[in-house]
Amino acid sequence: MLRLGTKVRHHGRDAMVIARTLGGHPSYDLRLVDGTIVKYALEADCEALPADGGFPPPAAGANAAAGRLG
């Protein structure tokens, strides 16, 4: 079962779970990145994504160091 707010990939498109139905087969309402709503998406069609999008957080002070010249 996916939790509300979980980031998922649905048929190759990134989305977020905004509602769920707990009938015989769990289904979810999803909001795609472009704002489109997909209703009753099956759990089997949703791939959970890492909460941070799969990218590690930047190192502390990385932006300040990058802006320095020699």
Backbone as JSON Lines, residues from 0, in Angstrom:
{"i":0,"aa":"M","n":[0.84,-1.18,0.0],"ca":[0.0,0.0,0.0],"c":[0.88,1.24,0.0]}
{"i":1,"aa":"L","n":[0.55,2.18,-0.87],"ca":[1.28,3.43,-0.95],"c":[0.65,4.45,0.0]}
{"i":2,"aa":"R","n":[1.48,5.24,0.61],"ca":[0.98,6.28,1.52],"c":[0.66,7.55,0.75]}
{"i":3,"aa":"L","n":[-0.24,8.35,1.3],"ca":[-0.53,9.65,0.7],"c":[0.74,10.48,0.64]}
{"i":4,"aa":"G","n":[0.96,11.16,-0.46],"ca":[2.15,11.99,-0.63],"c":[3.34,11.25,-1.22]}
{"i":5,"aa":"T","n":[3.22,9.93,-1.41],"ca":[4.31,9.16,-1.97],"c":[4.54,9.57,-3.42]}
{"i":6,"aa":"K","n":[5.8,9.76,-3.79],"ca":[6.14,10.04,-5.18],"c":[6.24,8.72,-5.91]}
{"i":7,"aa":"V","n":[5.63,8.67,-7.09],"ca":[5.59,7.44,-7.87],"c":[5.85,7.75,-9.34]}
{"i":8,"aa":"R","n":[6.12,6.7,-10.1],"ca":[6.18,6.8,-11.56],"c":[5.03,5.96,-12.08]}
{"i":9,"aa":"H","n":[4.18,6.57,-12.89],"ca":[2.99,5.91,-13.44],"c":[3.11,5.96,-14.96]}
{"i":10,"aa":"H","n":[3.31,4.81,-15.57],"ca":[3.47,4.73,-17.03],"c":[4.53,5.71,-17.53]}
{"i":11,"aa":"G","n":[5.66,5.77,-16.82],"ca":[6.78,6.6,-17.24],"c":[6.68,8.07,-16.87]}
{"i":12,"aa":"R","n":[5.65,8.47,-16.14],"ca":[5.48,9.87,-15.75],"c":[5.51,10.0,-14.24]}
{"i":13,"aa":"D","n":[6.24,11.01,-13.74],"ca":[6.33,11.23,-12.3],"c":[5.01,11.79,-11.77]}
{"i":14,"aa":"A","n":[4.64,11.33,-10.57],"ca":[3.37,11.73,-9.97],"c":[3.46,11.63,-8.45]}
{"i":15,"aa":"M","n":[2.4,12.08,-7.78],"ca":[2.29,11.98,-6.33],"c":[0.91,11.42,-5.99]}
{"i":16,"aa":"V","n":[0.87,10.53,-4.99],"ca":[-0.39,9.96,-4.54],"c":[-1.14,11.03,-3.75]}
{"i":17,"aa":"I","n":[-2.37,11.33,-4.2],"ca":[-3.17,12.35,-3.5],"c":[-4.43,11.78,-2.88]}
{"i":18,"aa":"A","n":[-4.79,10.53,-3.22],"ca":[-5.95,9.87,-2.62],"c":[-5.83,8.38,-2.88]}
{"i":19,"aa":"R","n":[-6.53,7.58,-2.07],"ca":[-6.5,6.13,-2.28],"c":[-7.87,5.53,-2.01]}
{"i":20,"aa":"T","n":[-8.13,4.43,-2.69],"ca":[-9.37,3.68,-2.52],"c":[-8.99,2.29,-2.06]}
{"i":21,"aa":"L","n":[-9.62,1.82,-1.0],"ca":[-9.23,0.54,-0.41],"c":[-10.26,-0.54,-0.7]}
{"i":22,"aa":"G","n":[-10.64,-0.7,-1.95],"ca":[-11.59,-1.75,-2.34],"c":[-10.86,-3.08,-2.48]}
{"i":23,"aa":"G","n":[-11.38,-3.96,-3.32],"ca":[-10.77,-5.26,-3.55],"c":[-9.35,-5.15,-4.07]}
{"i":24,"aa":"H","n":[-9.1,-4.16,-4.94],"ca":[-7.76,-3.89,-5.46],"c":[-7.45,-2.44,-5.15]}
{"i":25,"aa":"P","n":[-6.41,-2.2,-4.35],"ca":[-6.09,-0.81,-4.01],"c":[-5.85,0.02,-5.28]}
{"i":26,"aa":"S","n":[-6.45,1.19,-5.32],"ca":[-6.2,2.11,-6.42],"c":[-5.96,3.5,-5.85]}
{"i":27,"aa":"Y","n":[-5.39,4.35,-6.66],"ca":[-4.92,5.65,-6.18],"c":[-5.27,6.74,-7.17]}
{"i":28,"aa":"D","n":[-5.51,7.92,-6.65],"ca":[-5.6,9.11,-7.49],"c":[-4.21,9.75,-7.44]}
{"i":29,"aa":"L","n":[-3.71,10.13,-8.6],"ca":[-2.36,10.67,-8.72],"c":[-2.41,12.05,-9.33]}
{"i":30,"aa":"R","n":[-1.5,12.93,-8.9],"ca":[-1.3,14.22,-9.55],"c":[0.03,14.16,-10.27]}
{"i":31,"aa":"L","n":[-0.02,14.26,-11.61],"ca":[1.2,14.26,-12.4],"c":[1.92,15.59,-12.27]}
{"i":32,"aa":"V","n":[3.17,15.62,-12.68],"ca":[3.99,16.83,-12.57],"c":[3.33,18.01,-13.29]}
{"i":33,"aa":"D","n":[2.65,17.75,-14.41],"ca":[2.02,18.85,-15.15],"c":[0.67,19.28,-14.57]}
{"i":34,"aa":"G","n":[0.25,18.66,-13.45],"ca":[-0.99,19.03,-12.78],"c":[-2.18,18.16,-13.16]}
{"i":35,"aa":"T","n":[-2.01,17.29,-14.15],"ca":[-3.07,16.39,-14.57],"c":[-3.37,15.39,-13.45]}
{"i":36,"aa":"I","n":[-4.65,15.07,-13.24],"ca":[-5.05,14.09,-12.24],"c":[-5.39,12.77,-12.93]}
{"i":37,"aa":"V","n":[-4.84,11.68,-12.43],"ca":[-5.17,10.33,-12.89],"c":[-5.97,9.68,-11.77]}
{"i":38,"aa":"K","n":[-7.18,9.25,-12.07],"ca":[-8.04,8.63,-11.06],"c":[-8.0,7.12,-11.19]}
{"i":39,"aa":"Y","n":[-8.07,6.44,-10.06],"ca":[-8.15,4.98,-9.97],"c":[-6.98,4.26,-10.63]}
{"i":40,"aa":"A","n":[-5.77,4.77,-10.46],"ca":[-4.57,4.09,-10.96],"c":[-4.32,2.86,-10.09]}
{"i":41,"aa":"L","n":[-4.06,1.74,-10.7],"ca":[-3.79,0.52,-9.95],"c":[-2.4,0.56,-9.33]}
{"i":42,"aa":"E","n":[-2.27,-0.05,-8.16],"ca":[-0.98,-0.07,-7.49],"c":[0.08,-0.74,-8.35]}
{"i":43,"aa":"A","n":[-0.31,-1.76,-9.11],"ca":[0.64,-2.47,-9.97],"c":[1.22,-1.56,-11.06]}
{"i":44,"aa":"D","n":[0.52,-0.46,-11.39],"ca":[0.99,0.48,-12.41],"c":[1.83,1.61,-11.82]}
{"i":45,"aa":"C","n":[2.05,1.59,-10.51],"ca":[2.79,2.65,-9.82],"c":[4.1,2.12,-9.26]}
{"i":46,"aa":"E","n":[5.18,2.78,-9.59],"ca":[6.5,2.43,-9.05],"c":[6.9,3.52,-8.05]}
{"i":47,"aa":"A","n":[7.06,3.15,-6.79],"ca":[7.43,4.13,-5.76],"c":[8.83,4.65,-6.04]}
{"i":48,"aa":"L","n":[9.01,5.96,-5.9],"ca":[10.3,6.6,-6.11],"c":[10.89,7.01,-4.77]}
{"i":49,"aa":"P","n":[12.22,7.13,-4.69],"ca":[12.82,7.63,-3.46],"c":[12.26,9.02,-3.13]}
{"i":50,"aa":"A","n":[12.09,9.31,-1.87],"ca":[11.49,10.58,-1.43],"c":[12.26,11.79,-1.94]}
{"i":51,"aa":"D","n":[13.56,11.66,-2.1],"ca":[14.38,12.8,-2.54],"c":[14.57,12.81,-4.05]}
{"i":52,"aa":"G","n":[13.84,11.99,-4.78],"ca":[13.97,11.95,-6.23],"c":[15.19,11.19,-6.7]}
{"i":53,"aa":"G","n":[15.9,10.54,-5.77],"ca":[17.05,9.75,-6.14],"c":[18.36,10.51,-6.17]}
{"i":54,"aa":"F","n":[18.33,11.81,-5.87],"ca":[19.54,12.6,-5.89],"c":[20.03,12.85,-4.47]}
{"i":55,"aa":"P","n":[21.32,12.67,-4.21],"ca":[21.82,12.94,-2.86],"c":[21.75,14.43,-2.56]}
{"i":56,"aa":"P","n":[21.57,14.81,-1.29],"ca":[21.55,16.23,-0.95],"c":[22.92,16.85,-1.19]}
{"i":57,"aa":"P","n":[22.99,18.14,-1.51],"ca":[24.29,18.77,-1.74],"c":[25.11,18.8,-0.45]}
{"i":58,"aa":"A","n":[26.4,18.71,-0.61],"ca":[27.3,18.78,0.55],"c":[27.2,20.16,1.19]}
{"i":59,"aa":"A","n":[27.37,20.21,2.49],"ca":[27.31,21.5,3.2],"c":[28.36,22.44,2.66]}
{"i":60,"aa":"G","n":[27.94,23.64,2.3],"ca":[28.88,24.65,1.8],"c":[29.29,24.45,0.35]}
{"i":61,"aa":"A","n":[28.68,23.51,-0.36],"ca":[29.07,23.24,-1.75],"c":[28.85,24.46,-2.63]}
{"i":62,"aa":"N","n":[27.75,25.17,-2.43],"ca":[27.47,26.34,-3.28],"c":[28.47,27.46,-3.01]}
{"i":63,"aa":"A","n":[28.84,27.68,-1.78],"ca":[29.78,28.74,-1.45],"c":[31.16,28.42,-2.04]}
{"i":64,"aa":"A","n":[31.57,27.16,-1.96],"ca":[32.88,26.77,-2.49],"c":[32.91,26.88,-4.0]}
{"i":65,"aa":"A","n":[31.81,26.59,-4.66],"ca":[31.76,26.64,-6.12],"c":[31.89,28.06,-6.62]}
{"i":66,"aa":"G","n":[31.46,29.04,-5.85],"ca":[31.5,30.43,-6.28],"c":[32.85,31.1,-6.06]}
{"i":67,"aa":"R","n":[33.75,30.46,-5.39],"ca":[35.06,31.07,-5.09],"c":[35.99,30.94,-6.28]}
{"i":68,"aa":"L","n":[36.76,31.96,-6.5],"ca":[37.8,31.93,-7.54],"c":[39.14,31.74,-6.86]}
{"i":69,"aa":"G","n":[39.9,30.78,-7.4],"ca":[41.26,30.44,-6.98],"c":[41.56,30.76,-5.61]}
